[in-house]
Amino acid sequence: MAPGYSKLSVYVIEDSAIVLRQLVALIESSGLAKVVGMSDDATAAVGEILLLTPDVVLVDIHLRVGSGLQVIVTLKAARCNAIKIVLTNHSLPAVRRAATAAGADHFFDKTSEISSAIDTINTLARQRSGGLWVGSRGERNT
């Protein structure tokens, strides 16, 4: 990590406690990113995200309360600069289109693309540490 740069901050929204623990371990295993918050409730997550201002939001579509699409739409309306990554078991083309239309920057199928989602987070972390970070609205965070 370049001097003067902190780890990439990630907020995880996931309704399965087992999957949540695994995701946190995978995200933090590289040493490039740190999970700064987590929730299984759409409304609670949005409030915390707007307060914590993480670099990345990793969100499932189906949550204990609310939906990941609701989170993405609300964050977009609030002009949240976090990169929004969807990781879900519900990866039908219509769901992918809805997530993209809502403002998702990346979309991954939880059944087969967890490693790709983690690789994307690590790539974003490396870009940030190298001064190449560009947020979801194109702004540079160097």
Contact map, one row per residue, 1 for C-alpha under 8 A:
1110111000000000000000000000000100000000000000000000000000000000000000000000000000000000000000000000000000000000000000000000010011000000000000
1111100000000000000000000000000000000000000000000000000000000000000000000000000000000000000000000000000000000000000000000000000011000000000000
1111100000000000000000000000000000000000000000000000000000000000000000000000000000000000000000000000000000000000000000000000000000000000000000
0111110000000000000000000000000000000000000000000000000000000000000000000000000000000000000000000000000000000000000000000000000000000000000000
1111111000000000000000000000000000000000000000000000000000000000000000000000000000000000000000000000000000000000000000000000000110000000000000
1001111100000000000000000000000000000000000000000000000000000000000000000000000000000000000000000000000000000000000000000000000010000000000000
1000111110000000000000000000001111000000000000000000000000000000000000000000000000000000000000000000000000000000000000000000100010000000000000
0000011111000000000000000000000111000000000000000000011100000000000000000000000000000000000000000000000000000000000000000001100100000000000000
0000001111100000000000000000000011110000000000000000011100000000000000000000000000000000000000000000000000000000000000000000000000000000000000
0000000111110000000000000000000011111000000000000000011111000000000000000000000000000000000000000000000000000000000000000000000000000000000000
0000000011111000000000000000000000111100000000001000010111000000000000000000000000000000000000000000000000000000000000000000000000000000000000
0000000001111100000100010000000000101110000000000000000011100000000000000000000000000000000000000000000000000000000000000000000000000000000000
0000000000111110000000000000000000000111110010000000000011110010000100000000000000000000000000000000000000000000000000000000000000000000000000
0000000000011111101100000000000000000111000000000000000000110010000000000000000000000000000000000000000000000000000000000000000000000000000000
0000000000001111100100000000000000000011100000000000000000010111000000000000000000000000000000000000000000000000000000000000000000000000000000
0000000000000111111100000000000000000001000000000000000000000000000000000000000000000000000000000000000000000000000000000000000000000000000000
0000000000000111111110000000000000000000000000000000000000000000000000000000000000000000000000000000000000000000000000000000000000000000000000
0000000000000001111111000000000000000000000000000000000000000000000000000000000000000000000000000000000000000000000000000000000000000000000000
0000000000000101111111100000000000000000000000000000000000000000000000000000000000000000000000000000000000000000000000000000000000000000000000
0000000000010111111111110000000000000000000000000000000000000000000000000000000000000000000000000000000000000000000000000000000000000000000000
0000000000000000111111111000000000000000000000000000000000000000000000000000000000000000000000000000000000000000000000000000000000000000000000
0000000000000000011111111100000000000000000000000000000000000000000000000000000000000000000000000000000000000000000000000000000000000000000000
0000000000000000001111111110000000000000000000000000000000000000000000000000000000000000000000000000000000000000000000000000000000000000000000
0000000000010000000111111111000000100000000000000000000000000000000000000000000000000000000000000000000000000000000000000000000000000000000000
0000000000000000000011111111100000000000000000000000000000000000000000000000000000000000000000000000000000000000000000000000000000000000000000
0000000000000000000001111111110000000000000000000000000000000000000000000000000000000000000000000000000000000000000001000000000000000000000000
0000000000000000000000111111110011100000000000000000000000000000000000000000000000000000000000000000000000000000000001001100000000000000000000
0000000000000000000000011111111111100000000000000000000000000000000000000000000000000000000000000000000000000000000000000000000000000000000000
0000000000000000000000001111111100000000000000000000000000000000000000000000000000000000000000000000000000000000000000000000000000000000000000
0000000000000000000000000111111110000000000000000000000000000000000000000000000000000000000000000000000000000000000000000100000000000000000000
0000001000000000000000000001111111000000000000000000000000000000000000000000000000000000000000000000000000000000000000000000000000000000000000
1000001100000000000000000001111111000000000000000000000000000000000000000000000000000000000000000000000000000000000000000100110000000000000000
0000001111000000000000000011011111100000000000000000000000000000000000000000000000000000000000000000000000000000000000001100100000000000000000
0000001111000000000000000011001111110000000000000000000000000000000000000000000000000000000000000000000000000000000000000000000000000000000000
0000000011110000000000010011000011111100000000000000000000000000000000000000000000000000000000000000000000000000000000000000000000000000000000
0000000011100000000000000000000001111100000000000001010000000000000000000000000000000000000000000000000000000000000000000000000000000000000000
0000000001110000000000000000000000111110000000011000000000000000000000000000000000000000000000000000000000000000000000000000000000000000000000
0000000000111100000000000000000000111111000010000000000000000000000000000000000000000000000000000000000000000000000000000000000000000000000000
0000000000011110000000000000000000001111110110000000000000000000000000000000000000000000000000000000000000000000000000000000000000000000000000
0000000000001111000000000000000000000111110010000000000000000011100000000000000000000000000000000000000000000000000000000000000000000000000000
0000000000001010000000000000000000000011111110000000000000000011111000000000000000000000000000000000000000000000000000000000000000000000000000
0000000000001000000000000000000000000011111111000000000000000010111101100000000000000000000000000000000000000000000000000000000000000000000000
0000000000000000000000000000000000000000111111100000000000000000110000100000000000000000000000000000000000000000000000000000000000000000000000
0000000000000000000000000000000000000010111111110000000000000000000000000000000000000000000000000000000000000000000000000000000000000000000000
0000000000001000000000000000000000000111111111111000000000000000000000100000000000000000000000000000000000000000000000000000000000000000000000
0000000000000000000000000000000000000000011111111100000000000000000000100110000000000000000000000000000000000000000000000000000000000000000000
0000000000000000000000000000000000000000001111111110000000000000000000000000000000000000000000000000000000000000000000000000000000000000000000
0000000000000000000000000000000000001000000111111111000000000000000000000000000000000000000000000000000000000000000000000000000000000000000000
0000000000100000000000000000000000001000000011111111110000000000000000000000000000000000000000000000000000000000000000000000000000000000000000
0000000000000000000000000000000000000000000001111111100000000000000000000010000100000000000000000000000000000000000000000000000000000000000000
0000000000000000000000000000000000000000000000111111100000000000000000000000000000000000000000000000000000000000000000000000000000000000000000
0000000000000000000000000000000000010000000000011111110000000000000000000000000000000000000000000000000000000000000000000000000000000000000000
0000000000000000000000000000000000000000000000001111111000000000000000000000000111000000000000000000000000000000000000000000000000000000000000
0000000111100000000000000000000000010000000000001001111110000000000000000000000001000000000000000000000000000000000000000000000000000000000000
0000000111000000000000000000000000000000000000000000111110000000000000000000000011100000000000000000000000000000000000000000000000000010000000
0000000111100000000000000000000000000000000000000000011111000000000000000000000001111000000000000000000000000000000000001000000000000000000000
0000000001111000000000000000000000000000000000000000011111100000000000000000000001111000000000000000000000000000000000000000000000000000000000
0000000001111000000000000000000000000000000000000000000111110000000000000000000000011110000000000000000000000000000000000000000000000000000000
0000000000011100000000000000000000000000000000000000000011111000000100000000000000011111000000000000000000000000000000000000000000000000000000
0000000000001110000000000000000000000000000000000000000001111110001100000000000000000111000000000000000000000000000000000000000000000000000000
0000000000000000000000000000000000000000000000000000000000111110001110000000000000000111010000000000000000000000000000000000000000000000000000
0000000000000010000000000000000000000000000000000000000000011111011100000000000000000001000000000000000000000000000000000000000000000000000000
0000000000001110000000000000000000000001110000000000000000011111111100000000000000000000000000000000000000000000000000000000000000000000000000
0000000000000010000000000000000000000001100000000000000000000111110000000000000000000000000000000000000000000000000000000000000000000000000000
0000000000000000000000000000000000000001111000000000000000000011111000000000000000000000000000000000000000000000000000000000000000000000000000
0000000000000000000000000000000000000000111000000000000000000111111101000000000000000000000000000000000000000000000000000000000000000000000000
0000000000000000000000000000000000000000110000000000000000011110111111100000000000000000000000000000000000000000000000000000000000000000000000
0000000000001000000000000000000000000000010000000000000000111110011111110000000000000100000000000000000000000000000000000000000000000000000000
0000000000000000000000000000000000000000000000000000000000001000001111111000000000000000000000000110010000000000000000000000000000000000000000
0000000000000000000000000000000000000000010000000000000000000000011111111100000000000000000000000000000000000000000000000000000000000000000000
0000000000000000000000000000000000000000011011000000000000000000001111111110000000000000000000000000000000000000000000000000000000000000000000
0000000000000000000000000000000000000000000000000000000000000000000111111111000000010000000000000010011100000000000000000000000000000000000000
0000000000000000000000000000000000000000000000000000000000000000000011111111100000000000000000000000011000000000000000000000000000000000000000
0000000000000000000000000000000000000000000001000000000000000000000001111111110000000000000000000000000000000000000000000000000000000000000000
0000000000000000000000000000000000000000000001000100000000000000000000111111111100000000000000000000000000000000000000000000000000000000000000
0000000000000000000000000000000000000000000000000000000000000000000000011111111100000000000000000000011000000000000000000000000000000000000000
0000000000000000000000000000000000000000000000000000000000000000000000001111111100000000000000000000000000000000000000000000000000000000000000
0000000000000000000000000000000000000000000000000000000000000000000000000111111100000000000000000000000000000000000000000000000000000000000000
0000000000000000000000000000000000000000000000000000000000000000000000000011111110000000000000000000000000000000000000000000000000000000000000
0000000000000000000000000000000000000000000000000100100000000000000000000011111111000000000000000000000000000000000000000000000000000000000000
0000000000000000000000000000000000000000000000000000101000000000000000000000001111100000000000000000000000000000000000000000000000000011100000
0000000000000000000000000000000000000000000000000000111110000000000000000000000111110000000000000000000000000000000000000000000000000011000000
0000000000000000000000000000000000000000000000000000001110000000000000000000000011111000000000000000000110000000000000000000000000000011000000
0000000000000000000000000000000000000000000000000000000111100000000000010000000001111100000000000000001111000000000000000000000000000001000000
0000000000000000000000000000000000000000000000000000000111100000000000000000000000111110000000000000000111110000000010000000000000000000000000
0000000000000000000000000000000000000000000000000000000001111000000100000000000000011111000000000010000101110000000000000000000000000000000000
0000000000000000000000000000000000000000000000000000000001111000000000000000000000001111100000000000000000111100010010000000000000000000000000
0000000000000000000000000000000000000000000000000000000000111100000000000000000000000111111000000000000000011110000000000000000000000000000000
0000000000000000000000000000000000000000000000000000000000000000000000000000000000000011111000000000000000001110000000000000000000000000000000
0000000000000000000000000000000000000000000000000000000000001000000000000000000000000001111100100000000000001000000000000000000000000000000000
0000000000000000000000000000000000000000000000000000000000000000000000000000000000000001111111110000000000011000000000000000000000000000000000
0000000000000000000000000000000000000000000000000000000000000000000000000000000000000000011111110000000000000000000000000000000000000000000000
0000000000000000000000000000000000000000000000000000000000000000000000000000000000000000001111111000000000000000000000000000000000000000000000
0000000000000000000000000000000000000000000000000000000000000000000000000000000000000000001111111100000000000000000000000000000000000000000000
0000000000000000000000000000000000000000000000000000000000000000000000000000000000000000011111111110000000000000000000000000000000000000000000
0000000000000000000000000000000000000000000000000000000000000000000000000000000000000000001111111111000000100000000000000000000000000000000000
0000000000000000000000000000000000000000000000000000000000000000000000000000000000000000000011111111100000000000000000000000000000000000000000
0000000000000000000000000000000000000000000000000000000000000000000010000000000000000000000001111111110000000000000000000000000000000000000000
0000000000000000000000000000000000000000000000000000000000000000000010010000000000000100000000111111111100100000000000000000000000000000000000
0000000000000000000000000000000000000000000000000000000000000000000000000000000000000000000000011111111111100000000000000000000000000000000000
0000000000000000000000000000000000000000000000000000000000000000000000000000000000000000000000001111111100000000000000000000000000000000000000
0000000000000000000000000000000000000000000000000000000000000000000010011001000000000000000000000111111100000000000000000000000000000000000000
0000000000000000000000000000000000000000000000000000000000000000000000011001000000010000000000000011111110000000000000000000000000000000000000
0000000000000000000000000000000000000000000000000000000000000000000000010000000000111100000000000011111111100000000000000000000000000000000000
0000000000000000000000000000000000000000000000000000000000000000000000000000000000111000000000000001001111100000000000000000000000000001000000
0000000000000000000000000000000000000000000000000000000000000000000000000000000000011100000000000001000111110000000000000000000000000000000000
0000000000000000000000000000000000000000000000000000000000000000000000000000000000001110000000010011000111111000000000000000000000000000000000
0000000000000000000000000000000000000000000000000000000000000000000000000000000000001111001000000000000001111100110110000000000000000000000000
0000000000000000000000000000000000000000000000000000000000000000000000000000000000000011111000000000000000111111110000000000000000000000000000
0000000000000000000000000000000000000000000000000000000000000000000000000000000000000011100000000000000000011111110000000000000000000000000000
0000000000000000000000000000000000000000000000000000000000000000000000000000000000000001100000000000000000001111110000000000000000000000000000
0000000000000000000000000000000000000000000000000000000000000000000000000000000000000000000000000000000000001111111000000000000000000000000000
0000000000000000000000000000000000000000000000000000000000000000000000000000000000000000000000000000000000011111111110000000000000000000000000
0000000000000000000000000000000000000000000000000000000000000000000000000000000000000010000000000000000000011111111111000000000000000000000000
0000000000000000000000000000000000000000000000000000000000000000000000000000000000000000000000000000000000000001111111100000000000000000000000
0000000000000000000000000000000000000000000000000000000000000000000000000000000000000000000000000000000000010000111111110000000000000000000000
0000000000000000000000000000000000000000000000000000000000000000000000000000000000001010000000000000000000010000111111111000000000000000000000
0000000000000000000000000110000000000000000000000000000000000000000000000000000000000000000000000000000000000000011111111100000000000000000000
0000000000000000000000000000000000000000000000000000000000000000000000000000000000000000000000000000000000000000001111111110000000000000000000
0000000000000000000000000000000000000000000000000000000000000000000000000000000000000000000000000000000000000000000111111111000000000000000000
0000000000000000000000000010000010000000000000000000000100000000000000000000000000000000000000000000000000000000000011111111100000000000000000
0000000000000000000000000010010110000000000000000000000000000000000000000000000000000000000000000000000000000000000001111111110000000000000000
0000000000000000000000000000000000000000000000000000000000000000000000000000000000000000000000000000000000000000000000111111111000000000000000
0000000100000000000000000000000000000000000000000000000000000000000000000000000000000000000000000000000000000000000000011111111100001000000000
0000001100000000000000000000000110000000000000000000000000000000000000000000000000000000000000000000000000000000000000001111111110001000000000
1000000000000000000000000000000100000000000000000000000000000000000000000000000000000000000000000000000000000000000000000111111111000000000000
0000000000000000000000000000000000000000000000000000000000000000000000000000000000000000000000000000000000000000000000000011111111111000000000
0000100100000000000000000000000000000000000000000000000000000000000000000000000000000000000000000000000000000000000000000001111111111100000011
1100111000000000000000000000000000000000000000000000000000000000000000000000000000000000000000000000000000000000000000000000111111111000000000
1100000000000000000000000000000000000000000000000000000000000000000000000000000000000000000000000000000000000000000000000000011111111000000000
0000000000000000000000000000000000000000000000000000000000000000000000000000000000000000000000000000000000000000000000000000001111111000000011
0000000000000000000000000000000000000000000000000000000000000000000000000000000000000000000000000000000000000000000000000000001111111100000111
0000000000000000000000000000000000000000000000000000000000000000000000000000000000000000000000000000000000000000000000000001101111111110000111
0000000000000000000000000000000000000000000000000000000000000000000000000000000000000000000000000000000000000000000000000000000100011111111110
0000000000000000000000000000000000000000000000000000001000000000000000000000000011100000000000000000000000000000000000000000000000001111111110
0000000000000000000000000000000000000000000000000000000000000000000000000000000011110000000000000000000010000000000000000000000000000111111000
0000000000000000000000000000000000000000000000000000000000000000000000000000000010000000000000000000000000000000000000000000000000000111111000
0000000000000000000000000000000000000000000000000000000000000000000000000000000000000000000000000000000000000000000000000000000000000111111100
0000000000000000000000000000000000000000000000000000000000000000000000000000000000000000000000000000000000000000000000000000000000000111111110
0000000000000000000000000000000000000000000000000000000000000000000000000000000000000000000000000000000000000000000000000000000000011110011111
0000000000000000000000000000000000000000000000000000000000000000000000000000000000000000000000000000000000000000000000000000000100111110001111
0000000000000000000000000000000000000000000000000000000000000000000000000000000000000000000000000000000000000000000000000000000100111000000111
